[in-house]
């Protein structure tokens, strides 16, 4: 899945992606940017 890297300022494919649940119960995808290694985060829909 794609996410936005703030450091590279571009949309990229999230590497090492893991689905996590936030405190409010919503799901999110957490991983790293394949280029610079910065942490990336994408909030998913209510499921």
N, C-alpha and C positions, 0 to 999 in steps of 0.2 A: 504494500500500500504506500501511496505517496504522502509526504508531509513537507512542511516548509522549514528549511534551515535558515535560521536568523543570521548566522555567521556568513554563509555563502550567499544569502539573499536570493535563493532559488528553490523551486520545488524539486525534490529528489526522492528516490525510493528509500524507505527506512530499512536499514540493515539491523540484524539482531532484534527484530520486533517481538515484543511480548505484550499480551493483552493484560491490562491491569484494571482494577476497579477503584475509582476515586472515592473519597469520603462521602460524597453525596449520592453514591450508588451508581453513577454513570460509568460506562466503560470507556477506556482510552487505550491507545497503542503507544508504547514507549520503546524507543530504540536509539540508534546512533546514525549520524550522517556518514555515508560511505566515503566521502571526500575528506572532510576535516575531523571527523570523530566527535563532533559536538552532539550533545543529547537532543533528541527530537521527540516531540510529543504531539499526538493527534487525538482529539476527542471524537469518539464515535457516537452513533445515534443511540437512542434509548432502547435497549434490548434486554 
